[in-house]
Amino acid sequence: MYEFKVVPAPSRGKRAKGVKGAEGRFAFALEEVMNELAAEGWEFLRSETLPSEEKSGLTSTTTTFRSVMVFRRARKDDISAFRPRLLERPAYKELPRPVEAMPPPPQEENEDEPPPETSFAEETGEEQPTSLPVALMTRARSVAPGTKPDADEDETGHAAE
């Protein structure tokens, strides 16, 4: 998308008419570099101070820090890629059944509410016994048809005394 240009920042100020002091001369030198590149279409991005290794003598090197100015501008060959374009209209699919024809969603069971109770008579077709052992005996008889009650039990399912 962009191309970049890195130039060395001025190391000393530049004299000009009406510019006084070292700071003013340095600012004028920066301004001049920025205006020259802006005339060519470059936008000032930032300045950086970066390390640079340089030879010092025959065998040694030293690290020096250099200040550079970074500029950018839009690439001319990529501008066409940013033209807006219309998207294709999506193909419409057949819609599912209307909402009215859909079955109602299943009801979620609420854990706080007990399930609706059915009576013993509705489940087995018999009257509900009065005590738990009688209920168990009645249930056992209905599960194993054809069994006779024990001789020591009466018709209610209680043991004979």
N, C-alpha and C positions, 0 to 999 in steps of 0.2 A: 504494500500500500504506500509506503514512504521510502524515500531515499534520504540518506543522511550525509552530512558533511561535517567534519571535525577539523577545526583550525586552532593553531596555538593562540592562546590568549596573549595580549600584549604584555610584555614584561616591564615596560617603562611608559611613562606618559608621553604625550605629544604636545608640542607647543602650538598654540593658536592665539589669535588676537582676542583679547578679553578673557582668556582662561588663566586663572592664577592659582598657584599652589600645586604641590605634588599630587594631591587627591583629585583636583580639578583636571589636571593634565592626563592622569590615568583614566578618569571617567571619559574624557574626550576621546582618548584612543579606543576605548571599548565601543563608544557610540559610533565612531567612524567605521569600525569593522562590521558592526551590526547593520548599519545603514547600507553599506556596500552590498552585503549579502542579501538584505531584504529587497533591494532593487532587482536582484536576480530571481526573486521568488522564494528565497529561503526564510524559514521561520525559526527564530531563536528558541531552542528547547531548554538548554541548561548549560551550566559550566561545571567542569569536573577537575579535580586534582588527582592525578594518577601517578604511580611509581614507574620509573623508567631506569633500566640497567644500562650503564655506559662504561666503556673501557676507561681504565685509569692506569696508565703506564703500559708495560709490556704484557703482564700476566694477570693483573687484578681488575675487578670491576667494582663500581660503586652504584648505589641506588640514588637517583635524583627524582624529585617530584616535579611534574610538569602540569601546568594549568592549561586546559583546553576548553574551547567553546563548541557546543554541539548544536547543529542546525538541522532542520528537516524540511522536506516539501513533498507533496503528493507526486507519485510517479505518473507520468503522462500516459503510459501505456495501460495503466490499471484503472483509469478514470471511467472507461466504458463499462467496467464490471459493476460499477455502483449505480447504474441507471435503474430506475424502478421498472419492474415488469409485472404484468398481471398474471395471476395464477389461474390455472385451468379450473373451470367449474366442476365440482365433484359430481359424479354420477349418482342419481338418486336410486336407492334400493326400495323394494316393496316393504312397506311398514308392517310390523307385526299386528296381530289382532288388535282391535280397539280395546281400550282399557275397560269399557263396560262389559265386554264379553269374557274378560279374564276372570278366573275363579278368585275368590277373596284369598288373601294371604293367610297361611295357617296361624292360628292364635297361639301365642307363646304362653306356656304355662307359668303362672306366677307362683314362686316358691312360698310366698307368704300365705296364699289361699290354699286350703286343703282341697283335694280332688272331690268332686261330687260323690256323695255316698249312695250306694245302692243297697237295698235291703237284702237280708239273707233270703227272704222269700222270693225276691226277684231273681236272685242268682240260682237258687236250687229248686225253687218251686215248692218248698216246704216252709212250715212255720219255724220261726226262730226259737231254738231251745233256750231254756232259762239259765243254764250254767255252762261253763266252758267245757267240762268233760262230756256233757250231753251233746254239745255242738260238735266235738271231735268224733264222738261215736256216730252221730248222724252223718257226718261227712264221710267217715270210713265206710259206712253201709252204702252210701250213694256211690262211692268209688268202686267198691267190690260188690256188685249186685249178686244176689243169690246166696249170700252168707246169712246164716241165722244168728240171732243174738245168743250170747252165752246163757247157759241154764241158770247161772246164779245171778243174772240180770233180769230185771223186770222190763216191761214194755217201754218205760220212760228212759231206760239206759242206766238206771241206778242199780247198784249191787243190792241183791236181796239180803235182808237181815234175818 
